[in-house]
Amino acid sequence: MTKFLIAALLAMGPVAAQTSHAQPKPTVTDREQVQADRAKAAAEEKNAPTTRPWDRDANGKRPWERSSVSK
């Protein structure tokens, strides 16, 4: 009985060690991350609207778009 137990443990050991683990994603280098961030920013800038609400006053006019002021 003891021999059977030892044989079973010896046979099951290598099988238990061969579990299928998911392969970890390759790590991204700092350079690749910067390149990806710059590409993303360029794409967002390309698709960005041309109107920018932060450069307008309360009337919706830009400082250089003043209507003619009567003197």
C-alpha positions in Angstrom: 0.0 0.0 0.0 2.8 2.4 0.9 4.6 1.6 -2.4 1.5 2.4 -4.3 1.1 5.8 -2.5 4.7 6.7 -3.2 4.4 5.7 -6.9 1.3 7.7 -7.3 2.9 10.8 -5.7 5.9 10.4 -8.0 3.8 10.0 -11.0 1.5 13.0 -10.2 4.2 15.4 -9.3 5.4 16.4 -12.8 1.8 16.4 -14.1 0.8 18.9 -11.4 3.7 21.1 -12.3 2.5 21.4 -15.9 -0.5 23.5 -15.3 -1.3 25.9 -18.1 -0.8 29.4 -16.9 -1.7 32.4 -19.1 1.4 33.9 -20.7 2.0 37.3 -19.2 1.8 40.2 -21.7 5.2 41.4 -22.7 6.1 44.5 -20.8 6.0 47.8 -22.6 9.1 49.8 -22.5 9.0 53.5 -21.5 9.9 54.5 -25.0 7.0 52.5 -26.5 4.6 54.0 -23.9 5.7 57.5 -24.8 5.3 56.8 -28.5 1.8 55.4 -27.9 0.8 58.4 -25.8 2.1 60.9 -28.4 0.2 59.0 -31.2 -3.0 59.1 -29.1 -2.6 62.8 -28.4 -2.0 63.5 -32.0 -5.1 61.6 -33.0 -7.1 63.5 -30.4 -5.8 66.8 -31.6 -6.6 66.0 -35.2 -10.2 65.2 -34.2 -10.6 68.1 -31.7 -13.2 70.8 -32.4 -11.8 74.1 -33.5 -13.9 76.1 -31.1 -12.4 76.4 -27.7 -14.7 77.7 -25.0 -11.9 78.8 -22.7 -10.6 81.5 -25.0 -14.0 83.4 -25.2 -15.5 86.0 -22.9 -19.0 86.1 -21.4 -20.5 87.2 -24.7 -18.9 84.3 -26.6 -16.5 86.6 -28.4 -12.7 86.2 -28.6 -10.7 89.2 -27.5 -9.6 90.0 -31.1 -13.1 89.7 -32.4 -14.5 92.8 -30.8 -17.3 94.5 -32.6 -16.7 98.0 -33.6 -16.9 100.3 -30.6 -18.7 103.6 -31.2 -16.7 106.6 -29.9 
